[in-house]
Amino acid sequence: MKVLGINAIYHDPAAALVVDGKVVAAAEEERFSRRKHGKRPLPWSAWELPELSAAWCLAEAGIRADELDAVAYSFDPALMTTPEETGLFDDGDVMRKRYAEMAPDFLAHALPGLDPAKVRFVKHHVAHAASAGLAAPQRDNAVLVLDGRGEAHSHLAGRYVDGRLEVLAGQSLPHSLGLLYEDLTDHLGFLRSSDEFKVMAMASYGKPRFLGDLSELVRVTCDGGARTEKIDFTEFAPRLGKGDQWTEDHADLAASVQQRLEEVLVDLARWVHGQTGDRVLTMAGGTALNCVANTRILAESPFEEVWVQPAAGDAGTALGAALHVARELGEDTEPMPGAALGRGWNDDEIEKVLRTAAIEYERPDDVAEVVAETLADNGIVAWFQGRSEYGPRALGQRSLLAHPGFEANLERMNDVKGREQFRPVAPMVLLEKAPEIFSRGPIPSPYMLFVHDVAPEWRERIPTVTHVDGTARIQTIDPEASPLVHRMIAAFERRTGIPVVVNTSLNTAGRPMVDDPRDALECFGSAPVDLLAIGPFVVRRRRSTLA
Ligand SMILES: [Fe+2]
């Protein structure tokens, strides 16, 4: 059974392919089109499909569009209500609904040979739920979808038993924790539906002194819902434009909303646990990328384990919709094998690109040793290995690496990427060494979706990755799942005594993550990076002697 999943309606268009119950490919359109987030989530862009990523998924599996058993589209226009009924009064919803209704014909045009009758609409939050509950390694789990909005709801609470979803609660619009956070993102001068993680970073600089006011305006209900009143943020801090300098008031507002969000999510998680008694909670939806909140849910709810879909935003609904429809068609689906589900190149293909670029390169005995040497000498390394990541985080496939032992490296990394200086960078750590250095968050933590406390004796040793509040958003490296990355960090530890490297996504500001070898060369060529490790090859930067 071959099912292609499509996310297109709002942002982060993506495609995923499930064959015989196995996830064989998943990728975001931005990695192909080189347009960050694929498109803006505007009503008139709702028709745009992830054409390039969908075509790649099929090519990767060697199947034609006419061989697909179904296409799962992660939004169901029949479930939309009117702009007045949602309470959002968004007239663009009329256009959105019409474009979604026409998606089968658009898809048949984009994928020649596809029968439009094979397209199935999947409720947006069911697609998110499946991306967590069916993709997680732990079968039978409770699930929380924490989103901005779907057709008419903002969240879903439920559970999976034997691969079947039982919905326990949902919150209807206009109440939405995700939209509330998006509104704050906009108020602070950042890009809505894109820069929410910057608000989370800013929150750690503030004090939650507006929490009392927010407790009235944002609250849980006893039936598994969460109510959000319209908040006038100017009462707390003036509105900022893009690039404006923020003040203590802005940081305090971010801290207050962040803390209230955490409290409400912990209450929601407790409610779901009360209904199900399950051991494991799985989560998806854009708000589930809030790693500070995720950590509190794990610490303060009765769930023993919390698993978050690495592509928790809308991109992940392509995968969830495909898994859900595969189940509907009677297939027994398997958990996702990891996040490295995108494009990959073999050694010959990579060497061909290097030759075409007429650039000097070497093939060392072990690329891991050369990278470790460069990092130990405080060089910056662009790391391009294996299949690219599905989801917004660099997880050791397309990464920018550095030595974590120098405080100045935070500014250096943010300069390389041309981004705000308050943004933290994250550590990758050998799995077996993680408990010595990091606590509070879960270990293993393979997808960087939780925060951990850095042990006091290590804060001075790894200042680059220790945030202002003494935390770090870690990725643990399992030697079996990621042998090359593990060998590289182990080689770095032999030289420095530190089993940690700095890891941030391989891109420059405002651009999508590097995906193909040419993107890697373009990024390397334009940023002050000392070494590019691409497959088994390395390219060294010869520093200009000109001032
Ligand atoms: Fe969503």
Residues whose N, C-alpha, C, O or C-beta is under 5 A from the ligand:
A	BS01	LIG	D147 R149 D314
